Amino acid sequence: MTDSVMFHEGNRRLQDQFESRRISDRLEEFCRKEFTPEDRVFIESAPYFFLATANAEGQPDCSFKGGMPGFVTVTGPSELAFPDYDGNGMFKSLGNIVVNADVGLLFIAMHGRPQRLRVNGTATVSREDPLLASTVGAQLIVRVTARVIFPNCPRYIPDMQLVDPSVYAPRPGYDAPEPVWKGFDVFKDCVHPRQPTFGG
C-alpha cells in the first residue's frame, strides 16, 4: 500500500524503474479535491469528454460523451453532473456505474489551446434527479463526486479544428434527427423507441 491518493504499487514499481518517483510526487502536489474556477470554465465549455468505467469484476470500458457546451455542469465544490441522452440502449457505461461506482473522466481540448483535465471519483445514476426537469434531452442524470482532480500535460494533443456540434446533440427548441442506423434492416425490428426525455 502507499499513502498516495494518485499512485498504487504498480505505478510506484514503474516510477522506480524509470527514476520518476520524485517528479510524480511533485505532480501529485497539483492534485485537488475541489474544482477551481478555471476547472469549472473548462468543464462547462467542453462539447465532449471521455468516461472510463469498469464492471463489478473490474473489466474496463471507455466511452465518448458529447453534447452542446454546458451539458456537463459543476454542481458543487467536488461534484459535477451530466445527462445521459438517447443512445443504442446497451448502457455499457451507466450499467457499469450501477455495479461499480468508480469512474474516470478525461476532459480534453484538441482545438484552440490544448488542455486536459482528469477527474476520478464515484458516480451515481438517477431517473429522479432534479436536473432532469431543466436538461433538454436527458433520460438520466449522472453525478460524479470527485476523489481527485488533476491537470494533465497536453504535450501530445494534436492541433485540430472544431467545426460544428453534432446534429444529434440535444438543445432547446431543436428536434434532433434519428440516427440512420436505427433504420438499417439488421436493427429496425428491435430498436427501442426513443425514450421520453425531460427538460424539453
C-alpha positions as CSV (number, residue, x, y, z in Angstrom):
1,M,0.0,0.0,0.0
2,T,1.0,3.6,-0.5
3,D,-0.1,6.8,1.2
4,S,-0.7,8.5,-2.2
5,V,-4.1,9.4,-3.5
6,M,-2.8,9.0,-7.0
7,F,-0.4,6.1,-7.1
8,H,-0.5,2.4,-6.2
9,E,2.2,-0.2,-6.0
10,G,2.1,-0.8,-9.8
11,N,2.6,2.9,-10.5
12,R,5.4,3.0,-8.0
13,R,7.2,0.0,-9.5
14,L,7.4,1.6,-12.9
15,Q,8.3,5.0,-11.5
16,D,11.2,3.4,-9.7
17,Q,12.4,1.6,-12.8
18,F,12.4,4.9,-14.7
19,E,13.5,7.1,-11.8
20,S,10.4,9.2,-12.0
21,R,9.1,8.9,-8.4
22,R,10.3,12.4,-7.5
23,I,8.5,14.1,-10.4
24,S,5.4,12.0,-9.8
25,D,5.3,13.2,-6.2
26,R,5.8,16.8,-7.3
27,L,3.0,16.4,-9.8
28,E,0.7,15.0,-7.2
29,E,1.0,18.3,-5.3
30,F,-1.1,19.8,-8.0
31,C,-4.0,17.4,-7.4
32,R,-7.0,18.7,-5.6
33,K,-10.4,17.5,-4.4
34,E,-12.4,20.7,-5.3
35,F,-12.9,22.3,-8.7
36,T,-11.2,25.7,-9.3
37,P,-13.0,28.5,-11.1
38,E,-10.7,27.6,-14.1
39,D,-11.8,23.9,-13.9
40,R,-15.4,25.0,-14.0
41,V,-14.9,27.2,-17.1
42,F,-13.1,24.4,-18.9
43,I,-15.6,21.6,-18.0
44,E,-18.7,23.7,-18.7
45,S,-17.3,24.8,-22.1
46,A,-16.5,21.2,-23.2
47,P,-18.6,19.7,-26.0
48,Y,-17.3,16.3,-25.1
49,F,-15.3,14.2,-22.7
50,F,-14.3,10.5,-22.3
51,L,-15.7,8.3,-19.5
52,A,-13.9,5.3,-18.1
53,T,-15.9,2.7,-16.1
54,A,-15.5,-0.9,-15.1
55,N,-17.9,-3.7,-14.2
56,A,-18.1,-5.5,-10.9
57,E,-15.2,-7.8,-11.9
58,G,-13.0,-4.8,-12.9
59,Q,-13.3,-5.3,-16.7
60,P,-12.9,-1.8,-18.2
61,D,-14.9,0.2,-20.7
62,C,-14.4,3.7,-22.1
63,S,-16.9,5.8,-23.9
64,F,-17.3,9.2,-25.6
65,K,-19.9,11.6,-24.1
66,G,-20.9,14.6,-26.2
67,G,-23.4,17.4,-26.2
68,M,-23.6,21.1,-26.5
69,P,-21.1,23.1,-24.4
70,G,-22.6,23.3,-20.9
71,F,-24.0,19.8,-21.0
72,V,-21.6,19.0,-18.1
73,T,-22.1,21.2,-15.1
74,V,-20.1,21.7,-11.9
75,T,-22.8,21.3,-9.3
76,G,-20.7,21.6,-6.1
77,P,-17.2,22.1,-4.8
78,S,-16.3,18.4,-5.7
79,E,-19.3,17.4,-7.8
80,L,-20.3,17.6,-11.5
81,A,-23.3,16.2,-13.4
82,F,-24.1,15.3,-16.9
83,P,-27.1,13.9,-18.8
84,D,-27.5,10.6,-20.5
85,Y,-29.1,11.1,-23.8
86,D,-31.0,8.6,-26.0
87,G,-28.4,6.1,-27.4
88,N,-28.1,2.5,-28.5
89,G,-29.7,1.2,-25.3
90,M,-26.8,-1.0,-24.3
91,F,-26.0,1.1,-21.2
92,K,-22.4,-0.1,-21.1
93,S,-21.0,2.8,-19.1
94,L,-24.0,3.6,-17.0
95,G,-24.6,-0.1,-16.3
96,N,-21.1,-0.4,-15.1
97,I,-21.7,2.5,-12.7
98,V,-24.7,0.7,-11.3
99,V,-22.5,-2.1,-10.1
100,N,-19.2,-0.3,-9.7
101,A,-19.3,3.5,-8.8
102,D,-15.6,4.2,-9.6
103,V,-15.1,6.3,-12.7
104,G,-12.5,8.3,-14.5
105,L,-13.4,11.3,-16.7
106,L,-11.0,12.9,-19.2
107,F,-11.8,16.4,-20.5
108,I,-9.6,17.3,-23.4
109,A,-9.4,20.3,-25.8
110,M,-7.9,19.4,-29.1
111,H,-8.7,22.8,-30.6
112,G,-7.6,26.2,-29.6
113,R,-5.3,26.0,-26.6
114,P,-4.6,22.3,-25.9
115,Q,-5.8,21.3,-22.4
116,R,-6.5,18.2,-20.4
117,L,-8.2,17.6,-17.0
118,R,-8.8,14.3,-15.3
119,V,-11.5,13.7,-12.7
120,N,-11.5,10.4,-10.8
121,G,-14.3,9.7,-8.3
122,T,-17.5,7.9,-7.7
123,A,-20.7,8.2,-9.7
124,T,-24.5,7.7,-9.3
125,V,-27.2,7.3,-12.0
126,S,-30.7,8.6,-11.4
127,R,-34.1,8.9,-13.2
128,E,-35.4,11.2,-10.5
129,D,-32.6,13.8,-10.3
130,P,-33.9,17.4,-10.1
131,L,-31.7,18.4,-13.0
132,L,-33.9,16.3,-15.4
133,A,-36.5,19.0,-15.4
134,S,-34.1,21.6,-16.8
135,T,-31.9,19.4,-19.0
136,V,-33.2,19.1,-22.6
137,G,-33.0,15.6,-24.0
138,A,-31.9,13.9,-20.7
139,Q,-33.3,10.5,-19.8
140,L,-31.0,10.0,-16.8
141,I,-28.6,12.2,-14.8
142,V,-25.1,11.1,-13.7
143,R,-23.5,12.8,-10.8
144,V,-19.8,12.4,-10.1
145,T,-18.2,13.1,-6.7
146,A,-14.5,13.8,-7.3
147,R,-11.9,11.9,-5.3
148,V,-9.0,13.6,-7.2
149,I,-8.9,16.3,-9.8
150,F,-5.7,16.9,-11.7
151,P,-4.5,18.8,-14.8
152,N,-2.6,16.7,-17.3
153,C,0.2,17.7,-19.7
154,P,-1.2,18.5,-23.1
155,R,2.1,17.7,-24.9
156,Y,0.8,15.1,-27.3
157,I,-2.6,16.6,-28.1
158,P,-2.9,17.2,-31.9
159,D,-3.9,20.6,-33.2
160,M,-7.4,20.1,-34.6
161,Q,-10.3,22.2,-35.6
162,L,-13.7,22.1,-34.1
163,V,-16.2,22.8,-36.9
164,D,-19.8,22.1,-35.9
165,P,-21.6,20.4,-33.0
166,S,-23.2,17.1,-33.6
167,V,-26.6,17.4,-35.3
168,Y,-27.8,14.9,-32.7
169,A,-26.8,16.9,-29.7
170,P,-30.0,18.0,-27.8
171,R,-30.6,21.7,-27.4
172,P,-33.6,23.9,-26.6
173,G,-36.0,24.4,-29.5
174,Y,-34.4,21.8,-31.7
175,D,-35.7,18.4,-32.9
176,A,-32.7,16.2,-33.4
177,P,-33.0,13.6,-36.2
178,E,-33.0,9.9,-35.6
179,P,-29.6,8.3,-36.4
180,V,-29.5,6.5,-39.7
181,W,-28.5,3.1,-38.1
182,K,-31.9,2.8,-36.4
183,G,-33.4,2.2,-39.9
184,F,-31.0,-0.4,-41.0
185,D,-32.7,-3.7,-41.8
186,V,-30.5,-5.6,-39.4
187,F,-31.6,-3.4,-36.5
188,K,-35.0,-1.9,-37.2
189,D,-37.1,-4.8,-35.9
190,C,-35.5,-4.5,-32.4
191,V,-34.7,-0.8,-32.0
192,H,-36.1,0.6,-28.8
193,P,-38.2,3.7,-29.1
194,R,-36.6,7.0,-28.2
195,Q,-37.2,7.3,-24.5
196,P,-39.4,10.1,-23.2
197,T,-37.0,12.8,-22.1
198,F,-37.2,15.6,-19.6
199,G,-36.4,19.3,-19.7
200,G,-37.8,19.8,-23.1
